[in-house]
């Protein structure tokens, strides 16, 4: 066993010193660039590319295509839903505008009816006020006519008394019938 370990150490030393036990003909450098192994490398490159192609075409690309198709379907569904919502929004806006126009028309109708009712009530109140004013005006004119008549009678009495007193003051004799006739003629015109 000690001999085996000693031989392994010896081989390790030989490798470390640069002298190889087998392969003294190997060229130093990168093995990928060794022209003697190009055919072997090209074969395995082709095998690897074919395997990658089959793995991609049979497993990865169908999964990617499925994900893309699912995304496209989701986008299409979202666009369709958005168009439906937009159409519904337009319909709702049209309904709202129609309801608003109807409400405004109804409000105008109510305002017109209220104006007509107020005008009718106002006309009735004005007619009542005109009738009251006319009645009070007639009463006032009647009272004024009575006051004028009374005033004219009082003026006649005062005029007759004053005329009689003036005639007496001037030294004449005033006859009541003569004074009455003179005052009546003067009042009548």
C-alpha positions as CSV (number, residue, x, y, z in Angstrom):
1,X,0.0,0.0,0.0
2,X,2.9,2.3,0.8
3,X,4.3,1.5,-2.7
4,X,1.1,2.5,-4.4
5,X,1.0,5.8,-2.6
6,X,4.6,6.4,-3.4
7,X,3.9,5.7,-7.1
8,X,0.9,8.1,-7.1
9,X,3.0,10.8,-5.6
10,X,5.7,10.1,-8.2
11,X,3.2,10.4,-11.0
12,X,2.0,13.7,-9.5
13,X,5.5,15.0,-9.4
14,X,6.0,14.0,-13.0
15,X,2.8,15.9,-14.0
16,X,3.9,18.9,-11.9
17,X,7.4,19.1,-13.6
18,X,5.8,19.1,-17.0
19,X,6.9,15.6,-18.0
20,X,3.9,13.4,-18.8
21,X,4.0,9.7,-18.5
22,X,1.8,9.3,-21.5
23,X,1.1,12.1,-24.0
24,X,4.4,13.6,-24.5
25,X,3.2,14.4,-28.0
26,X,0.2,16.7,-26.8
27,X,0.4,20.3,-27.9
28,X,0.1,23.0,-25.3
29,X,-2.9,25.4,-25.6
30,X,-6.7,25.3,-25.8
31,X,-8.1,21.9,-26.8
32,X,-11.0,23.6,-28.7
33,X,-8.5,25.0,-31.2
34,X,-6.7,21.7,-31.8
35,X,-7.3,20.8,-35.5
36,X,-7.1,17.1,-34.9
37,X,-10.3,17.2,-32.9
38,X,-12.4,19.4,-35.2
39,X,-14.4,16.6,-36.8
40,X,-15.3,15.3,-33.4
41,X,-16.3,18.8,-32.2
42,X,-18.4,19.5,-35.3
43,X,-20.2,16.2,-34.9
44,X,-21.2,16.9,-31.2
45,X,-22.0,20.5,-32.2
46,X,-24.5,19.2,-34.8
47,X,-26.0,16.7,-32.3
48,X,-26.4,19.5,-29.7
49,X,-28.0,21.9,-32.2
50,X,-30.4,19.2,-33.4
51,X,-31.4,18.3,-29.7
52,X,-31.8,22.0,-28.9
53,X,-33.9,22.5,-32.1
54,X,-36.2,19.6,-31.2
55,X,-36.5,20.7,-27.5
56,X,-37.3,24.2,-28.6
57,X,-39.7,23.2,-31.4
58,X,-41.6,20.5,-29.4
59,X,-41.6,21.9,-25.9
60,X,-40.6,25.6,-25.5
61,X,-42.0,27.2,-28.6
62,X,-45.5,25.6,-28.2
63,X,-45.6,26.9,-24.6
64,X,-44.5,30.4,-25.7
65,X,-47.1,30.3,-28.6
66,X,-49.8,29.2,-26.1
67,X,-48.9,32.1,-23.8
68,X,-48.9,34.5,-26.7
69,X,-52.3,33.2,-27.9
70,X,-53.7,33.5,-24.4
71,X,-52.4,37.1,-24.1
72,X,-53.9,37.9,-27.6
73,X,-57.2,36.4,-26.5
74,X,-57.2,38.3,-23.3
75,X,-56.4,41.6,-25.2
76,X,-59.1,40.8,-27.7
77,X,-61.6,40.1,-24.9
78,X,-60.6,43.3,-23.0
79,X,-61.0,45.3,-26.2
80,X,-64.4,43.8,-26.8
81,X,-65.4,44.5,-23.2
82,X,-64.1,48.0,-23.5
83,X,-66.1,48.6,-26.7
84,X,-69.2,47.2,-24.9
85,X,-68.7,49.5,-21.9
86,X,-68.1,52.4,-24.2
87,X,-71.3,51.6,-26.1
88,X,-73.2,51.3,-22.8
89,X,-71.7,54.6,-21.6
90,X,-72.9,56.3,-24.8
91,X,-76.3,54.8,-24.4
92,X,-76.4,55.9,-20.7
93,X,-75.3,59.4,-21.7
94,X,-78.0,59.6,-24.4
95,X,-80.6,58.3,-21.9
96,X,-79.4,60.9,-19.3
97,X,-79.5,63.7,-21.9
98,X,-83.1,62.6,-22.9
99,X,-84.2,62.5,-19.3
100,X,-82.6,65.9,-18.6
101,X,-84.4,67.4,-21.7
102,X,-87.7,65.8,-20.6
103,X,-87.2,67.2,-17.1
104,X,-86.4,70.6,-18.4
105,X,-89.5,70.5,-20.7
106,X,-91.6,69.4,-17.7
107,X,-90.1,72.2,-15.6
108,X,-90.9,74.7,-18.3
109,X,-94.5,73.3,-18.5
110,X,-94.9,73.6,-14.7
111,X,-93.5,77.1,-14.7
112,X,-95.9,78.1,-17.5
113,X,-98.8,76.6,-15.7
114,X,-97.8,78.4,-12.5
115,X,-97.5,81.6,-14.4
116,X,-100.9,81.1,-15.8
117,X,-102.4,80.3,-12.4
118,X,-100.7,83.4,-10.9
119,X,-101.8,85.6,-13.7
120,X,-105.4,84.3,-13.4
121,X,-105.3,84.9,-9.6
122,X,-103.7,88.3,-10.2
123,X,-106.4,89.2,-12.8
124,X,-109.1,88.2,-10.3
125,X,-107.5,90.3,-7.5
126,X,-107.0,93.2,-9.9
127,X,-110.7,93.0,-10.9
128,X,-111.7,92.9,-7.2
129,X,-109.4,95.9,-6.5
130,X,-110.8,97.7,-9.5
131,X,-114.4,97.0,-8.4
132,X,-113.6,98.2,-4.8
133,X,-111.8,101.3,-6.2
134,X,-114.8,102.0,-8.5
135,X,-117.3,101.5,-5.6
136,X,-115.2,103.7,-3.3
137,X,-114.7,106.2,-6.1
138,X,-118.5,106.3,-6.6
139,X,-119.1,106.7,-2.9
140,X,-116.5,109.4,-2.8
141,X,-118.0,111.2,-5.8
142,X,-121.5,110.9,-4.2
143,X,-120.1,112.3,-0.9
144,X,-118.3,115.1,-2.8
145,X,-121.5,115.8,-4.7
146,X,-123.4,115.9,-1.4
147,X,-120.7,118.1,0.1
148,X,-120.9,120.4,-2.9
149,X,-124.6,120.6,-2.7
150,X,-124.5,121.3,1.0
151,X,-121.7,123.8,0.4
152,X,-123.7,125.5,-2.4
153,X,-126.7,125.7,0.0
154,X,-124.5,127.1,2.7
155,X,-122.9,129.5,0.2
156,X,-126.4,130.7,-0.8
157,X,-127.4,131.1,2.8
158,X,-124.2,132.9,3.7
159,X,-124.5,135.0,0.5
160,X,-128.0,136.0,1.3
161,X,-127.2,136.8,4.9
162,X,-124.1,138.8,3.8
163,X,-126.0,140.7,1.1
164,X,-128.7,141.6,3.5
165,X,-126.2,142.8,6.1
166,X,-124.3,144.8,3.5
167,X,-127.5,146.5,2.3
168,X,-128.4,147.3,5.9
169,X,-124.9,148.5,6.6
170,X,-125.1,150.9,3.7
171,X,-128.3,152.3,5.1
172,X,-130.8,150.6,2.9
173,X,-133.7,148.4,3.7
174,X,-133.1,144.9,2.6
175,X,-136.1,143.0,1.6
176,X,-135.6,139.2,2.0
177,X,-137.3,138.3,-1.3
178,X,-135.3,140.9,-3.3
179,X,-132.0,139.7,-1.7
180,X,-132.9,136.0,-2.4
181,X,-133.7,136.8,-6.1
182,X,-130.5,138.8,-6.6
183,X,-128.3,136.1,-5.0
184,X,-130.1,133.3,-7.0
185,X,-129.6,135.3,-10.3
186,X,-125.9,135.8,-9.5
187,X,-125.3,132.1,-8.6
188,X,-127.1,130.8,-11.7
189,X,-125.0,132.9,-14.0
